[in-house]
Amino acid sequence: MKMVQAIIRQERFENVKQSLEQRGFIALTASEVKGRGEQKGITLEYRGKPIQVDLLPKLKIELVVKNEDVDSVISIIRQSARTGKIGDGKMFIIPVERVARVRTDEEWK
């Protein structure tokens, strides 16, 4: 199993969530995060003066999927989160050794 972590624009979340759900990937965790990429933040104007915003608000989505579903999930997230502009996000794929459900004591390896 693998954990797919995707850092995306907040405004693209509903589109990503619906696209994943339509393909059968229901369970996920979403967290509000802040970060920056290669652009090192953005410059905004506040009261007529430029200010540098270093950390931008993003959303982190995490879901654990079977190894054979990873490429499909990556493709779904890419297609539904992409705007074509800098800051669309990144995905990280992490091995998961074991999953244990609290309520029923079920386990998967």
RODO-2510 file (C-alpha; in nm, 4 decimals, decimal comma):
residues 109
     n   res          X          Y          Z
     1     m     0,0000     0,0000     0,0000
     2     k     0,1029     0,3607    -0,0533
     3     m     0,0042     0,6941     0,0933
     4     v    -0,0497     0,9658    -0,1641
     5     q    -0,0002     1,3133    -0,0204
     6     a    -0,1078     1,5937    -0,2513
     7     i    -0,0520     1,9620    -0,1788
     8     i    -0,2999     2,1563    -0,3932
     9     r    -0,4712     2,4931    -0,4291
    10     q    -0,7600     2,5279    -0,1848
    11     e    -1,0025     2,6316    -0,4574
    12     r    -0,9415     2,3041    -0,6475
    13     f    -1,0298     2,0763    -0,3539
    14     e    -1,3973     2,0159    -0,4362
    15     n    -1,3075     1,9267    -0,7942
    16     v    -1,0366     1,6840    -0,6785
    17     k    -1,2629     1,5285    -0,4129
    18     q    -1,5477     1,4725    -0,6601
    19     s    -1,3134     1,3265    -0,9238
    20     l    -1,1631     1,0815    -0,6735
    21     e    -1,5075     0,9827    -0,5450
    22     q    -1,6375     0,9162    -0,8978
    23     r    -1,3526     0,6678    -0,9457
    24     g    -1,4164     0,4904    -0,6141
    25     f    -1,1583     0,6607    -0,3912
    26     i    -1,3808     0,7835    -0,1089
    27     a    -1,1665     0,7897     0,2070
    28     l    -0,9226     1,0774     0,2446
    29     t    -0,7922     1,3275     0,4955
    30     a    -0,7641     1,6990     0,4178
    31     s    -0,5637     1,9550     0,6165
    32     e    -0,5093     2,3250     0,5700
    33     v    -0,1378     2,3950     0,5381
    34     k     0,0914     2,6801     0,4361
    35     g     0,3949     2,6511     0,2168
    36     r     0,5957     2,7794    -0,0722
    37     g     0,7496     2,6331    -0,3798
    38     e     1,0151     2,7467    -0,6201
    39     q     0,8454     3,0860    -0,6642
    40     k     0,9288     3,1676    -0,2977
    41     g     0,5916     3,3269    -0,2302
    42     i     0,4220     3,6203    -0,4015
    43     t     0,4230     3,9997    -0,3851
    44     l     0,0944     4,1719    -0,3012
    45     e     0,0078     4,5361    -0,2610
    46     y    -0,1275     4,6545     0,0750
    47     r    -0,2203     5,0206     0,1232
    48     g    -0,0213     5,1131    -0,1840
    49     k     0,2981     4,9381    -0,0712
    50     p     0,4295     4,6023    -0,1934
    51     i     0,4504     4,3253     0,0663
    52     q     0,6070     3,9842     0,0282
    53     v     0,3829     3,6888     0,1237
    54     d     0,6254     3,4046     0,1869
    55     l     0,3939     3,1164     0,2827
    56     l     0,0786     3,0615     0,0786
    57     p    -0,2325     2,8753     0,2017
    58     k    -0,2697     2,5282     0,0471
    59     l    -0,4600     2,2103     0,1168
    60     k    -0,2953     1,8730     0,1854
    61     i    -0,4909     1,5647     0,0852
    62     e    -0,3797     1,2239     0,2111
    63     l    -0,5165     0,8879     0,1035
    64     v    -0,3886     0,5322     0,1332
    65     v    -0,4394     0,3147    -0,1746
    66     k    -0,3325    -0,0224    -0,3097
    67     n    -0,0041    -0,0237    -0,5000
    68     e    -0,1853    -0,0897    -0,8278
    69     d    -0,4081     0,2189    -0,7776
    70     v    -0,1297     0,4738    -0,7268
    71     d    -0,0898     0,5726    -1,0935
    72     s    -0,4656     0,6132    -1,1303
    73     v    -0,4893     0,8369    -0,8220
    74     i    -0,1959     1,0489    -0,9393
    75     s    -0,3616     1,0940    -1,2774
    76     i    -0,6991     1,1864    -1,1238
    77     i    -0,5422     1,4465    -0,8942
    78     r    -0,3290     1,5943    -1,1745
    79     q    -0,6254     1,6333    -1,4064
    80     s    -0,8621     1,7761    -1,1476
    81     a    -0,6179     2,0054    -0,9601
    82     r    -0,4273     2,1530    -1,2559
    83     t    -0,4756     2,5184    -1,3489
    84     g    -0,1565     2,5441    -1,5531
    85     k    -0,0156     2,8164    -1,3287
    86     i     0,2747     2,8149    -1,0859
    87     g     0,1581     2,6851    -0,7473
    88     d    -0,0671     2,4016    -0,8668
    89     g     0,1031     2,1713    -0,6157
    90     k     0,3005     1,8521    -0,5715
    91     m     0,2373     1,4906    -0,4779
    92     f     0,4428     1,2623    -0,2599
    93     i     0,4088     0,8824    -0,2640
    94     i     0,5058     0,7119     0,0623
    95     p     0,5154     0,3393     0,1440
    96     v     0,2648     0,2220     0,4082
    97     e     0,3670    -0,0893     0,5996
    98     r     0,0462    -0,1532     0,7873
    99     v    -0,3028    -0,0120     0,8422
   100     a    -0,5061    -0,0837     1,1569
   101     r    -0,8713     0,0118     1,2013
   102     v    -0,9540     0,1237     1,5546
   103     r    -1,3233     0,0251     1,5625
   104     t    -1,2993    -0,3344     1,4345
   105     d    -0,9379    -0,4423     1,4910
   106     e    -0,8988    -0,5124     1,1181
   107     e    -0,5477    -0,4885     0,9776
   108     w    -0,3966    -0,4743     0,6303
   109     k    -0,0355    -0,5185     0,5263
***
